[in-house]
Amino acid sequence: QLQLVESGGGLVQPGGSLRLSCAASGLSLDYYSIGWFRQAPGKEREGVSCISSSDGSTYYADSVKGRFTISRDNAKNTVYLQMNSLKPEDTAVYYCAADSTQYICVPNWDYWGQGTQVTVSS
């Protein structure tokens, strides 16, 4: 079965950058849509960015458009989220997820990683 492991989180100052990675094992990501979701304390999990498995179409939440970029490297079985110009409100646990049958960037996908903490603070 598909397993996902996030990495790259940490503490960064406002305006800084981080790149999150989601490494897959067990199955190839070639046939899965991939999403990045986040959940801040006391808030619901929300879709941040998603990318389809077929045509590569992408979705970005309004709050991150122009700052975040999702990409996939099927040869490495890895998905990335490049986060630039980070703001304190980006602080959350970030999760990657995969789904073979849908491309709707809402947090009800089939496979999930354990999450990685991103903290944006001075």
C-alpha positions as a Markdown table, in Angstrom:
| # | Residue | x | y | z |
|---|---|---|---|---|
| 1 | Gln | 0.0 | 0.0 | 0.0 |
| 2 | Leu | 1.0 | 3.6 | -0.5 |
| 3 | Gln | 2.9 | 5.3 | 2.4 |
| 4 | Leu | 3.7 | 9.0 | 2.5 |
| 5 | Val | 6.3 | 10.7 | 4.7 |
| 6 | Glu | 6.7 | 14.5 | 4.9 |
| 7 | Ser | 9.9 | 16.3 | 5.7 |
| 8 | Gly | 11.3 | 19.8 | 5.5 |
| 9 | Gly | 9.3 | 21.6 | 8.2 |
| 10 | Gly | 10.8 | 23.7 | 10.9 |
| 11 | Leu | 11.1 | 27.2 | 12.3 |
| 12 | Val | 11.5 | 30.1 | 9.8 |
| 13 | Gln | 11.2 | 33.8 | 10.1 |
| 14 | Pro | 8.5 | 35.8 | 8.3 |
| 15 | Gly | 9.5 | 36.4 | 4.7 |
| 16 | Gly | 11.6 | 33.2 | 4.7 |
| 17 | Ser | 11.3 | 30.1 | 2.6 |
| 18 | Leu | 10.9 | 26.4 | 3.2 |
| 19 | Arg | 10.6 | 23.4 | 0.8 |
| 20 | Leu | 8.5 | 20.5 | 2.0 |
| 21 | Ser | 9.0 | 17.1 | 0.6 |
| 22 | Cys | 6.6 | 14.1 | 0.5 |
| 23 | Ala | 8.3 | 10.8 | -0.2 |
| 24 | Ala | 6.1 | 7.9 | -1.3 |
| 25 | Ser | 6.9 | 4.2 | -0.9 |
| 26 | Gly | 5.0 | 1.0 | -1.6 |
| 27 | Leu | 3.4 | 2.3 | -4.8 |
| 28 | Ser | 4.3 | 4.7 | -7.5 |
| 29 | Leu | 2.8 | 8.2 | -7.4 |
| 30 | Asp | 2.4 | 8.3 | -11.1 |
| 31 | Tyr | -1.3 | 7.4 | -10.9 |
| 32 | Tyr | -2.2 | 9.6 | -7.9 |
| 33 | Ser | -3.3 | 13.1 | -7.5 |
| 34 | Ile | -1.3 | 14.7 | -4.6 |
| 35 | Gly | -2.4 | 17.4 | -2.2 |
| 36 | Trp | -0.8 | 19.5 | 0.5 |
| 37 | Phe | -3.1 | 20.3 | 3.4 |
| 38 | Arg | -2.6 | 22.1 | 6.7 |
| 39 | Gln | -4.2 | 22.4 | 10.1 |
| 40 | Ala | -3.5 | 25.1 | 12.6 |
| 41 | Pro | -4.4 | 24.7 | 16.3 |
| 42 | Gly | -8.1 | 25.1 | 16.8 |
| 43 | Lys | -8.9 | 25.2 | 13.0 |
| 44 | Glu | -10.1 | 22.7 | 10.5 |
| 45 | Arg | -7.8 | 21.1 | 8.0 |
| 46 | Glu | -7.7 | 22.9 | 4.8 |
| 47 | Gly | -6.4 | 22.4 | 1.3 |
| 48 | Val | -3.3 | 24.4 | 0.4 |
| 49 | Ser | -2.3 | 23.1 | -3.0 |
| 50 | Cys | -3.1 | 20.0 | -5.1 |
| 51 | Ile | -1.8 | 18.6 | -8.4 |
| 52 | Ser | -3.5 | 16.1 | -10.6 |
| 53 | Ser | -2.0 | 12.9 | -11.7 |
| 54 | Ser | -2.9 | 13.1 | -15.4 |
| 55 | Asp | -2.7 | 16.6 | -16.9 |
| 56 | Gly | -0.7 | 18.3 | -14.1 |
| 57 | Ser | -3.4 | 20.9 | -13.3 |
| 58 | Thr | -2.9 | 22.6 | -10.0 |
| 59 | Tyr | -5.0 | 24.3 | -7.4 |
| 60 | Tyr | -3.9 | 26.9 | -4.8 |
| 61 | Ala | -5.8 | 28.3 | -1.9 |
| 62 | Asp | -6.3 | 32.0 | -2.3 |
| 63 | Ser | -4.2 | 32.6 | 0.8 |
| 64 | Val | -1.0 | 31.1 | -0.8 |
| 65 | Lys | -1.3 | 32.0 | -4.4 |
| 66 | Gly | 1.8 | 33.6 | -5.7 |
| 67 | Arg | 3.8 | 32.4 | -2.8 |
| 68 | Phe | 3.6 | 28.5 | -2.8 |
| 69 | Thr | 4.4 | 26.2 | -5.7 |
| 70 | Ile | 3.5 | 22.5 | -5.9 |
| 71 | Ser | 5.5 | 20.1 | -8.1 |
| 72 | Arg | 6.1 | 16.4 | -8.5 |
| 73 | Asp | 9.0 | 14.3 | -9.6 |
| 74 | Asn | 7.7 | 10.9 | -10.6 |
| 75 | Ala | 11.1 | 9.5 | -11.1 |
| 76 | Lys | 11.9 | 10.1 | -7.4 |
| 77 | Asn | 8.4 | 9.3 | -6.3 |
| 78 | Thr | 8.3 | 12.6 | -4.5 |
| 79 | Val | 6.1 | 15.7 | -4.3 |
| 80 | Tyr | 7.3 | 19.1 | -3.2 |
| 81 | Leu | 5.8 | 22.3 | -1.8 |
| 82 | Gln | 8.0 | 25.3 | -2.2 |
| 83 | Met | 6.9 | 28.0 | 0.2 |
| 84 | Asn | 8.2 | 31.5 | -0.2 |
| 85 | Ser | 7.4 | 34.8 | 1.6 |
| 86 | Leu | 6.1 | 32.9 | 4.6 |
| 87 | Lys | 3.8 | 34.6 | 7.0 |
| 88 | Pro | 2.9 | 33.8 | 10.6 |
| 89 | Glu | -0.5 | 32.7 | 9.5 |
| 90 | Asp | 1.1 | 29.9 | 7.5 |
| 91 | Thr | 2.0 | 28.3 | 10.8 |
| 92 | Ala | 0.4 | 24.8 | 10.9 |
| 93 | Val | 1.0 | 21.1 | 10.6 |
| 94 | Tyr | 1.4 | 20.3 | 6.9 |
| 95 | Tyr | 0.2 | 17.0 | 5.5 |
| 96 | Cys | 0.6 | 15.5 | 2.1 |
| 97 | Ala | -2.1 | 13.2 | 0.8 |
| 98 | Ala | -2.8 | 11.1 | -2.3 |
| 99 | Asp | -5.9 | 9.9 | -4.1 |
| 100 | Ser | -6.2 | 7.8 | -7.2 |
| 101 | Thr | -9.8 | 8.6 | -8.1 |
| 102 | Gln | -10.5 | 12.3 | -7.4 |
| 103 | Tyr | -9.0 | 15.7 | -7.9 |
| 104 | Ile | -10.9 | 18.0 | -5.5 |
| 105 | Cys | -8.6 | 19.8 | -3.0 |
| 106 | Val | -10.6 | 19.1 | 0.1 |
| 107 | Pro | -9.2 | 17.0 | 3.0 |
| 108 | Asn | -11.0 | 13.7 | 2.4 |
| 109 | Trp | -8.3 | 11.9 | 0.4 |
| 110 | Asp | -7.4 | 8.2 | 0.7 |
| 111 | Tyr | -3.8 | 8.3 | 1.9 |
| 112 | Trp | -2.1 | 10.6 | 4.3 |
| 113 | Gly | 1.3 | 11.2 | 5.8 |
| 114 | Gln | 2.0 | 12.0 | 9.4 |
| 115 | Gly | 2.5 | 15.7 | 9.0 |
| 116 | Thr | 5.4 | 18.1 | 9.5 |
| 117 | Gln | 5.3 | 21.2 | 11.6 |
| 118 | Val | 5.9 | 24.6 | 10.0 |
| 119 | Thr | 6.3 | 27.5 | 12.4 |
| 120 | Val | 6.7 | 31.1 | 11.1 |
| 121 | Ser | 7.8 | 33.4 | 13.8 |
| 122 | Ser | 10.4 | 36.1 | 14.5 |
